[in-house]
Amino acid sequence: MHVPRKCNPKCYQSRVLPVLIKKYAVRLSKFDYRLSNKLGTQLQRLRCRVYYHALTFTDSIVEMGKRLVGRMRMKSKHFIALHLRFEPDMLAFSGCDYGGGEKERIELGEIRKRWKTLHTRNPDKVRRHGRCPLTPEEVGLMLRALGFGSDVHLYVASGEVYGGEETLALLKALFPNFHSKETIASKKELAPFSSFSSRMAALDFIVCDESDVFVTNNNGNMARMLAGRRRYFGHKPTIRPNAKKLYSLFMNRNNMTWEEFASKV
């Protein structure tokens, strides 16, 4: 349904209301962000309340999510949740180079063909500008530099990680108490969700939301929603790395002591 930009009350009553009554919902495309720029403080607060209280998952997702959180709490009173975002599609879209040579270039290049409008990028330049996700090892080094010890329990929210276990090995070496929904739940328990990426992401969302510290490795929608939600519902800590500033530290890490590196992080 198209509604004219200057739709008066009679217009809404005759065109919008009937659809709302019939469909129970109306999508206002390209509308919200324009409205939000002009709202006063009190209405902005109301807008936040509506957004964060409106999100509700189905009972089965909530139940399974709480079960995962409970199992993490049984392993440790406190735990970190990491939204790793190191899936093949993410790396391909970023146009970054992760040291996999010709094999990586071909594999990610094939995936990039899904987006017809993507331009060829200079991987080094993109990385210098902080537009590449940190590698699992880099995330682990950053967390250790911030003071999180090897005894910390780490829940990793992720889909298929590019490079699989080989890519994750260095992160697991830094944090041996490594968990994911696949390690703390059985295949049978995850079966109702495993065929739907959005449902699996919803389970991760719940665990990340309940974690003591949430770490994001990109600035996508899920990361932003969780950062805002955690701030709104209790000011729970969220770590959002500045990849641009960290880039030079990782490039020069072998030229400085661990103490100096940790201090700079």
BELQUIVEN-V434808 format. One line per field, one symbol per residue. ss: DSSP state (H for helix, E for strand, C for the rest). burial: b if it has 9 or more other C-alpha atoms within 8 Angstrom, else e. A space follows every 50 residues. Layout:
ss->???
burial->???
This chain:
ss->CCCCCCCCHHHHHHHHHHHHHHHCCCCCCCCHHHHHCCCCHHHHHHHHHH HHHHCCCCHHHHHHHHHHHHHHHHHCCCCEEEECCCEHHHHHHHCCCCCC HHHHHHHHHHHHCCCCCCCCCCHHHHHHCCCCCCCHHHHHHHHHHCCCCC CCCEEEECCCECCHHHHHHHHHHHCCCEECHHHHCCHHHHHHHHCCHHHH HHHHHHHHHHCCEEEECCCCHHHHHHHHHHHHCCCCEEEECCHHHHHHHH HCHHHCCHHHHHHHC
burial->eeeeeebeeebbbebbbbbbeeeeeeeeeeeeeeeeeeeeeeebeeeeee ebeeeeeeeebbebbbebbebbbeeeeebbbbbbbbbbbbbbeebbeeee eeebbeebbebbeeeeeeeeeebeebbbebbbbbebbbbbbbbbbeeeeb ebbbbbbbeebeeeeebbebbbebbbbbbbbbebbeeeebeebbeeeebb bbbbbbbbbebbbbbbbeeeeebbebbebbbeeeebbbeeeebbebbbbe eebeeeeeeebbeeb
